[in-house]
Amino acid sequence: MITARPRRKPTLMPAIALVALSLMVALPSLSSMRLYAASAQRYTTVTVNPGDTLWSIAAAHTGGSDVQDTIDRISEANHLTASTLQPGERLRIPE
């Protein structure tokens, strides 16, 4: 009389071997990559005086570049949605 063999349970060994082989191939190439973090942005803080405009503040802090570009950077750094400034307001000016 022939009896059927009991079925073997599937094991995780092939999956573990595949992961180990993948790591052995991938790690050398990943370790040779260099990652660079962005440099920290530096700011100067300015208090708005009566009569100051965004243009006048930007013109005073423009180092020979376009004033409109400086206005855009000031607006972005301070999350400004309008060009209206209030006396006593403090603005961060990107350096």
Secondary structure as the mmCIF struct_conf table of DSSP 4:
data_model
#
loop_
_struct_conf.conf_type_id
_struct_conf.id
_struct_conf.beg_label_comp_id
_struct_conf.beg_label_asym_id
_struct_conf.beg_label_seq_id
_struct_conf.end_label_comp_id
_struct_conf.end_label_asym_id
_struct_conf.end_label_seq_id
HELX_LH_PP_P HELX_LH_PP_P1 ALA A 4 PRO A 10
BEND BEND1 LEU A 12 LEU A 12
HELX_RH_AL_P HELX_RH_AL_P1 MET A 13 SER A 31
TURN_TY1_P TURN_TY1_P1 SER A 32 SER A 32
HELX_LH_PP_P HELX_LH_PP_P2 ALA A 37 ARG A 42
STRN STRN1 TYR A 43 THR A 47
HELX_LH_PP_P HELX_LH_PP_P3 VAL A 48 ASN A 49
TURN_TY1_P TURN_TY1_P2 PRO A 50 GLY A 51
HELX_RH_AL_P HELX_RH_AL_P2 LEU A 54 ALA A 60
TURN_TY1_P TURN_TY1_P3 HIS A 61 HIS A 61
BEND BEND2 GLY A 63 SER A 65
HELX_RH_AL_P HELX_RH_AL_P3 VAL A 67 ASN A 78
TURN_TY1_P TURN_TY1_P4 HIS A 79 HIS A 79
BEND BEND3 THR A 81 SER A 83
TURN_TY1_P TURN_TY1_P5 PRO A 87 GLY A 88
STRN STRN2 ARG A 90 PRO A 94
#
